[in-house]
Amino acid sequence: MQHYCKPNDKILLVYQLYDSSSSNATLIGIEYIITYGQYKSLPDREKPSWHEHKTEFAPNMADPMFPELSASQIKTQMSKLIDTYGKVIITRNPIDKLPAFVPQVIQVQHPFMTNQTNNISNANSNRFF
């Protein structure tokens, strides 16, 4: 799964999630990224849908792509991501021929997020970001 990141003026970031890094990759979901303060302000019933990024954005772990930002802007964004939370919504199963998948909030341990889904061919399949 490839994540393409875009800064957002209401929350920190929005990621578009694609099934590969190819030019004809299919959009299969989104991830919303919020700050720790925003996470703390969520109702308790909503918090289980979110995961923290301390491990994912540790050095040498994450490789998010920010196509609209310069290298220095990317470095600034990465430093902000350690104390953030994400909510992943998958809208399409990448192995389906048609988008007949019921959208779901997915936790990081789900096969989509750990790239263990069968029939996904991607040179970067062992990377989360």
C-alpha positions as CSV (number, residue, x, y, z in Angstrom):
1,M,0.0,0.0,0.0
2,Q,1.3,3.4,-0.9
3,H,0.4,6.6,1.0
4,Y,0.3,10.0,-0.7
5,C,0.1,12.8,1.8
6,K,-1.5,16.2,1.6
7,P,-1.6,18.9,4.3
8,N,-5.0,19.9,5.3
9,D,-6.2,23.1,6.9
10,K,-8.8,21.5,9.3
11,I,-6.7,18.5,10.4
12,L,-3.0,17.9,10.1
13,L,-2.9,15.6,7.0
14,V,-5.0,13.4,4.7
15,Y,-3.4,10.4,3.0
16,Q,-4.7,8.9,-0.2
17,L,-4.1,5.1,0.0
18,Y,-3.3,3.3,-3.3
19,D,-2.8,-0.4,-4.0
20,S,0.7,0.2,-5.5
21,S,3.1,2.9,-6.6
22,S,2.5,2.4,-10.3
23,S,1.1,5.2,-12.4
24,N,-2.3,3.4,-12.8
25,A,-2.6,2.4,-9.1
26,T,-6.1,2.2,-7.7
27,L,-7.3,4.4,-4.8
28,I,-8.4,2.0,-2.1
29,G,-8.9,4.3,0.9
30,I,-7.9,7.3,3.0
31,E,-6.2,8.0,6.3
32,Y,-6.9,11.1,8.3
33,I,-4.1,12.3,10.5
34,I,-4.8,14.4,13.6
35,T,-2.7,15.9,16.4
36,Y,-2.5,14.4,19.9
37,G,-4.7,17.4,21.1
38,Q,-7.3,16.7,18.5
39,Y,-7.3,13.0,19.5
40,K,-7.8,13.8,23.2
41,S,-10.8,16.0,22.2
42,L,-12.5,13.1,20.5
43,P,-15.5,11.4,22.2
44,D,-14.4,8.1,23.9
45,R,-16.6,6.0,21.6
46,E,-14.5,7.4,18.6
47,K,-11.0,6.8,20.0
48,P,-10.8,3.1,19.3
49,S,-11.0,3.9,15.5
50,W,-7.7,5.7,15.8
51,H,-4.1,4.5,16.1
52,E,-1.0,6.4,17.3
53,H,2.0,6.9,15.0
54,K,5.0,6.8,17.4
55,T,6.3,3.5,16.0
56,E,5.3,4.0,12.4
57,F,7.0,7.3,12.0
58,A,10.2,6.4,13.9
59,P,13.4,7.0,11.8
60,N,13.9,4.4,9.0
61,M,10.3,3.1,9.4
62,A,8.1,5.5,7.5
63,D,8.4,6.6,3.9
64,P,5.4,8.8,3.2
65,M,5.2,10.6,-0.1
66,F,4.3,14.3,-0.2
67,P,4.2,15.1,-4.0
68,E,3.3,18.8,-3.4
69,L,6.1,19.6,-0.9
70,S,9.8,20.4,-1.1
71,A,12.4,18.3,0.7
72,S,12.6,20.8,3.6
73,Q,8.8,20.9,3.9
74,I,8.7,17.1,4.0
75,K,11.3,17.1,6.8
76,T,9.2,19.5,8.8
77,Q,6.0,17.4,8.3
78,M,7.8,14.2,9.4
79,S,8.9,15.8,12.6
80,K,5.3,16.7,13.4
81,L,4.0,13.1,12.7
82,I,5.6,11.3,15.7
83,D,2.8,12.5,18.1
84,T,-0.1,12.1,15.8
85,Y,-3.0,9.6,15.4
86,G,-4.5,8.1,12.2
87,K,-7.8,6.8,11.2
88,V,-7.8,4.5,8.1
89,I,-10.9,4.0,6.0
90,I,-10.6,1.4,3.3
91,T,-13.1,1.8,0.5
92,R,-12.0,-1.0,-1.9
93,N,-10.5,-4.4,-1.5
94,P,-7.5,-4.4,-4.0
95,I,-8.1,-8.0,-5.0
96,D,-11.7,-7.3,-6.1
97,K,-12.3,-6.6,-9.9
98,L,-15.0,-4.1,-9.0
99,P,-15.4,-1.8,-6.0
100,A,-17.9,-4.0,-4.2
101,F,-16.2,-3.7,-0.8
102,V,-18.2,-2.1,2.2
103,P,-16.0,0.8,3.5
104,Q,-14.4,-0.1,6.8
105,V,-12.4,1.6,9.5
106,I,-9.2,-0.5,9.6
107,Q,-6.7,-0.9,12.4
108,V,-3.0,-1.0,11.6
109,Q,-2.7,-4.8,12.3
110,H,-5.3,-5.5,9.5
111,P,-3.9,-7.4,6.4
112,F,-4.4,-4.3,4.2
113,M,-2.2,-2.3,6.4
114,T,0.5,-4.9,6.9
115,N,0.5,-5.8,3.2
116,Q,-0.4,-9.4,3.8
117,T,-3.5,-9.4,1.6
118,N,-3.2,-12.2,-1.1
119,N,-2.6,-11.3,-4.7
120,I,-1.2,-7.8,-4.1
121,S,1.9,-7.4,-6.1
122,N,4.1,-4.5,-5.0
123,A,7.9,-4.1,-4.8
124,N,7.4,-2.1,-1.6
125,S,4.9,-4.6,-0.1
126,N,6.8,-5.0,3.2
127,R,6.6,-1.3,4.0
128,F,3.8,0.3,5.9
129,F,4.4,3.8,4.4
